[in-house]
Amino acid sequence: MSILRNLCLALLLTGFFANNAQAGAQAEVAWAFFLKDGDGKVKSIVFDEPEHFGAGDLLRIYLQLQEKTYVYLYLYDSRQDLYLVFPPSPDFYADSFPAWEKYYIPSGRGWFTLDNGRGKERFYLLASRQRLLGLEGLTDQFLMDRDDREMQDQLLVEIKRQVAILELPSDLDQKRWPVPHATGSVAGRDQVPDSFANLTRSTGDFSLTLDLVNP
């Protein structure tokens, strides 16, 4: 009886410490949005408020995954079209977790060209310590037929639901440090004072809603 009691106690303690370790784990991600204007000047977008851009401006995105924080980034553009920006595919996290990997979107030295469509380009960034399997499944269905507006609407509802669940925790912390805005850059090269990344972290999961506006 004492052996069984000790075994049960050990299992309870194991569960207790595992749960507390999970509770103490941080969700974090390093991210940046770089904007290049017609004169070739590059800056990181702060997003303290909706940021403005003009037709022909160039945009690229930087992400560095931290330890065991699953990051999802979607764009809902001014034409009411939805895009998966990151990860590259819905099953990306099915393999070993790519901690500390850096991603430029588009890759290499490519940039997205922003058009003259008036309105808001809204990015949803979700950071979770657990995989969002329901969101991944809906995204997979959506990518099979991007012309299915009903499927897009279902995915958008799920994204907004997750945003509401994760929402901004009170202890959200953010630090900035210089990063190059292009792959393969080295210190002192392709580096400008306004080019930086944000390391955003919290003891809980979180979401960010980031708006670019063409007035």
C-alpha positions as CSV (number, residue, x, y, z in Angstrom):
1,M,0.0,0.0,0.0
2,S,2.9,2.4,0.9
3,I,4.5,1.7,-2.5
4,L,1.2,2.6,-4.3
5,R,0.8,5.7,-2.2
6,N,4.3,6.8,-2.9
7,L,3.9,6.2,-6.6
8,C,0.7,8.2,-6.7
9,L,2.4,11.0,-4.8
10,A,5.3,11.0,-7.2
11,L,2.9,11.2,-10.2
12,L,1.0,14.1,-8.6
13,L,4.2,16.0,-7.9
14,T,5.4,15.3,-11.5
15,G,2.2,16.8,-12.9
16,F,2.4,19.7,-10.5
17,F,5.9,20.7,-11.5
18,A,5.2,20.1,-15.2
19,N,2.1,22.4,-15.1
20,N,4.1,25.0,-13.2
21,A,6.9,24.8,-15.7
22,Q,4.4,25.3,-18.5
23,A,2.8,28.2,-16.6
24,G,6.2,29.9,-16.2
25,A,7.2,29.4,-19.8
26,Q,7.3,32.5,-21.9
27,A,5.8,33.1,-25.3
28,E,8.1,35.2,-27.4
29,V,9.0,36.1,-30.9
30,A,11.3,38.5,-32.7
31,W,9.7,40.3,-35.6
32,A,10.1,43.3,-37.8
33,F,8.3,45.0,-40.7
34,F,10.6,46.9,-43.0
35,L,9.3,49.7,-45.3
36,K,11.3,51.1,-48.2
37,D,10.1,54.3,-49.8
38,G,10.6,55.6,-53.3
39,D,13.9,57.2,-52.3
40,G,15.3,53.9,-51.1
41,K,15.1,54.8,-47.4
42,V,14.4,51.8,-45.2
43,K,12.8,52.0,-41.7
44,S,11.3,49.5,-39.3
45,I,7.6,50.1,-38.8
46,V,6.8,50.9,-35.2
47,F,3.0,50.2,-35.2
48,D,2.4,52.4,-32.2
49,E,-0.6,53.5,-34.3
50,P,-1.7,52.6,-37.8
51,E,1.2,53.1,-40.2
52,H,0.8,54.8,-43.6
53,F,2.4,53.9,-46.9
54,G,2.2,55.0,-50.5
55,A,1.8,53.2,-53.7
56,G,5.1,51.7,-54.9
57,D,6.6,51.5,-51.4
58,L,8.3,48.2,-50.6
59,L,7.7,45.9,-47.7
60,R,9.4,42.9,-46.2
61,I,9.0,41.0,-42.9
62,Y,11.5,39.4,-40.5
63,L,10.7,36.7,-38.0
64,Q,13.0,34.8,-35.6
65,L,11.3,31.9,-33.7
66,Q,12.3,31.6,-30.1
67,E,12.1,28.4,-28.0
68,K,8.8,26.6,-28.4
69,T,6.6,29.6,-29.3
70,Y,4.4,28.7,-32.3
71,V,3.9,31.8,-34.5
72,Y,1.2,32.4,-37.0
73,L,1.0,35.5,-39.2
74,Y,-1.9,36.3,-41.6
75,L,-2.8,39.3,-43.8
76,Y,-6.3,40.5,-44.5
77,D,-5.8,43.1,-47.2
78,S,-7.7,46.1,-48.4
79,R,-9.4,44.0,-51.1
80,Q,-10.7,41.6,-48.3
81,D,-8.5,38.8,-49.4
82,L,-6.9,36.6,-46.7
83,Y,-3.3,35.3,-46.9
84,L,-1.1,33.0,-44.8
85,V,2.2,34.9,-44.4
86,F,3.8,32.5,-41.9
87,P,4.4,29.6,-41.4
88,P,5.2,28.6,-45.0
89,S,2.6,25.8,-44.8
90,P,0.0,24.7,-42.3
91,D,2.0,21.5,-41.3
92,F,5.2,23.4,-40.8
93,Y,5.3,22.7,-37.1
94,A,4.7,19.0,-37.6
95,D,8.5,18.4,-37.8
96,S,11.1,19.4,-35.2
97,F,10.6,22.9,-33.9
98,P,12.9,25.4,-35.8
99,A,14.0,27.5,-32.7
100,W,16.2,30.5,-33.4
101,E,15.7,30.2,-37.2
102,K,15.5,33.6,-38.9
103,Y,13.1,34.2,-41.8
104,Y,12.8,37.0,-44.3
105,I,9.5,37.2,-46.2
106,P,9.9,37.3,-49.1
107,S,13.2,35.4,-48.9
108,G,16.6,36.5,-50.0
109,R,16.6,40.2,-50.9
110,G,13.1,40.3,-52.3
111,W,10.5,42.9,-51.3
112,F,6.7,43.1,-51.7
113,T,5.5,46.0,-53.8
114,L,2.6,47.8,-52.2
115,D,0.0,48.9,-54.7
116,N,-2.3,51.9,-54.9
117,G,-5.3,50.1,-53.3
118,R,-6.8,52.4,-50.8
119,G,-7.7,51.1,-47.4
120,K,-6.2,49.0,-44.6
121,E,-3.7,46.1,-44.8
122,R,-4.2,44.2,-41.5
123,F,-1.8,41.7,-40.1
124,Y,-2.7,39.3,-37.4
125,L,0.3,37.9,-35.4
126,L,-0.4,35.1,-33.0
127,A,2.2,33.6,-30.6
128,S,1.2,30.5,-28.6
129,R,3.1,28.0,-26.5
130,Q,0.9,25.3,-27.9
131,R,0.2,24.5,-31.6
132,L,-3.1,25.9,-32.8
133,L,-4.2,22.7,-34.5
134,G,-7.8,23.9,-35.3
135,L,-6.4,27.0,-37.0
136,E,-3.8,24.9,-38.9
137,G,-6.6,22.6,-40.1
138,L,-8.8,25.4,-41.3
139,T,-5.8,27.1,-43.0
140,D,-5.0,23.9,-44.8
141,Q,-8.6,23.6,-46.1
142,F,-8.5,27.3,-47.2
143,L,-5.3,26.9,-49.1
144,M,-6.8,24.0,-51.1
145,D,-9.3,26.4,-52.7
146,R,-8.5,30.1,-52.2
147,D,-11.5,31.0,-54.3
148,D,-13.9,29.6,-51.8
149,R,-15.1,32.7,-50.0
150,E,-17.1,30.8,-47.5
151,M,-14.0,28.9,-46.4
152,Q,-12.1,32.2,-46.2
153,D,-14.8,33.6,-44.0
154,Q,-14.6,30.6,-41.7
155,L,-10.9,30.9,-41.4
156,L,-11.1,34.7,-40.7
157,V,-13.6,34.1,-37.9
158,E,-11.3,31.5,-36.3
159,I,-8.3,33.9,-36.6
160,K,-10.3,36.6,-34.9
161,R,-11.5,34.1,-32.2
162,Q,-7.9,33.2,-31.5
163,V,-6.9,36.9,-31.4
164,A,-9.6,37.5,-28.8
165,I,-8.5,34.5,-26.7
166,L,-4.8,35.4,-26.8
167,E,-5.3,39.2,-26.6
168,L,-2.6,41.4,-25.1
169,P,-1.6,40.3,-21.6
170,S,-0.7,42.9,-19.0
171,D,2.9,41.8,-18.7
172,L,3.7,42.1,-22.4
173,D,7.3,43.2,-22.8
174,Q,9.1,44.5,-25.9
175,K,12.7,45.2,-26.6
176,R,14.4,46.4,-29.8
177,W,17.8,45.7,-31.3
178,P,19.4,46.5,-34.7
179,V,19.0,43.9,-37.5
180,P,19.8,44.0,-41.2
181,H,16.8,44.3,-43.5
182,A,18.2,41.8,-46.0
183,T,19.4,38.2,-45.9
184,G,23.2,37.8,-45.9
185,S,23.9,41.2,-44.6
186,V,26.8,41.6,-42.2
187,A,27.4,44.1,-39.4
188,G,27.9,47.6,-40.8
189,R,26.5,46.6,-44.2
190,D,22.9,47.1,-45.3
191,Q,22.3,48.4,-41.8
192,V,20.6,51.7,-41.1
193,P,19.7,53.4,-37.8
194,D,16.0,52.9,-38.2
195,S,16.2,49.2,-39.0
196,F,15.4,47.1,-36.0
197,A,13.5,44.1,-34.7
198,N,11.1,43.8,-31.8
199,L,11.5,41.0,-29.3
200,T,8.0,40.6,-27.8
201,R,7.5,38.3,-24.9
202,S,5.0,37.5,-22.2
203,T,4.3,34.8,-19.5
204,G,1.1,34.1,-21.4
205,D,0.3,33.6,-25.1
206,F,-0.4,36.8,-27.0
207,S,-1.6,38.3,-30.3
208,L,-0.8,41.5,-32.1
209,T,-2.9,43.3,-34.7
210,L,-0.8,45.5,-37.0
211,D,-2.3,47.9,-39.5
212,L,-0.8,49.5,-42.6
213,V,-3.0,52.2,-44.2
214,N,-3.0,53.6,-47.7
215,P,-5.1,56.8,-47.1
